[in-house]
Amino acid sequence: MQKKDFVTLIMSTVGGILFALGMCMALLPEWGAFTEGIVVGVVGAVVLLAMVLVRRKMSGKKAIVFNGRAIGITLLGVAGAIVLGVGMCMTMIWDMMIPGIVVGIVGIIALLCLIPAVKGLK
């Protein structure tokens, strides 16, 4: 395993766990930790963003490339994650099981569209 892969593995695991825990803290009213959840979620998001920058730096690439394709892929990923999250909220919190599953599947399909958008079709 290369050093950049190991660093990416550690940072993405820590950032993902912090982000997911923060979402749980903020979205589960039984926990009563909304503000703390927002803080933990933001820390997780910052770690994940730092992971992207560190990975690109270790690969010898520019930190972030701004072009239409990169912005479109980012927006597709954000929209897919939000739609999937709304579907999860519909099923778990708002007691809307079937519509929540449908919305969640739409979010998953949007996220799956990232694979050909990033890698391309051959």
N, C-alpha and C positions, 0 to 999 in steps of 0.2 A: 504494500500500500504506500502510495506516495504521501509526502508530508502534507501537501495541499488537500488531498482527499481526507486525511485524518483530521486536520483542522476543520474542514468543512463538516465532517461527521459530528465532531464534538460541538461546534457552535450551532449547527442546525438542530441538534438534539436538545441542547439547553434552551435555545430560543423558542423552539416549538413547544417544549413543555411549559415554559413560562407563559407563552402566549395562550396556550390552551387552558392552563390553570386560571389565568386572568379572565378569560372568557367565562369559565365556569363560575368564578367568584362574582362576576358582574351580572350574569344572567340567572343565577339561581337565587331567588329571593329568600329561600330557607337559610342560606349561608349568611345573609345580612352583611355582605362585604362588597358592596357595589363600588365605592370609591377606591378601596384597596385593589379590587379586581382590575379597574381601569389602569391603575399604576403598574401592576404586575404585567398586564397585557401590553402596555406601551413599552415596558422594559424588554419583554420578549420580542416585540416587533423591531426594536432598536438593535437587539442582538442579531436578529435575522438579517436586517439591512447591513449591519457591519460584516456579517458572514459573506454576503455577496461581494462587498468591497474588498475584503481580505482575499477571497478566492480569486477574484479577477487580478488583484495585485500579484498574488503568488503565481498566477498563470502568465504574467507578463503582458496583460491586456490593459487597456484604458479602464478607469474606474467604472464609469457608466457612459454608454453611448446613447445619445438622444437622436433618434430619427423616427420617422413615421411608423415603421414596422415595430420597433421596440416599444413605442408608446401604445400602439394598438394591441400588442401581445400583453402588455401590462394591464391595460384596461379590460381585456378579455379575462385575464386571470382574476382581477379584482371583482369584476361583475359575476363571474362564476362562483367565486368564494362567497360573495354576499348572497346570491340566490340560494346556494346550498345551505348557508347559515339560516336564512329565512325559513327554508323548508324544515330544518331541524327545530327551529323555534315553534313553527306551526304544529309539529307533531308532539313535542315534549312539553311545551309551556301553554300553548293556546288551545289544546285539545281539538285540533283539526287534523286528524290522522291521514285520511286519504288525500285531501288537497296538499298537505305537507309533504307526503311521499312524492306526489307528482312534481311539486316545486323543487324538492331535493334532487329528483332525477334530472330535471332540466338543468340544475346547477352542476351536477356531475357530468352531463353531456357537454356543457360549456367548458368545463375544466379538461375534459378529454380532447376537446378541439385544440387545446394548447399544444398537444403532441405534434400534429401535422403543421401547426402554425410555426412552431419553433424548429423542428427538424426538417420539415418539408416532405413532400411526397416524391417517391422515386419509382 
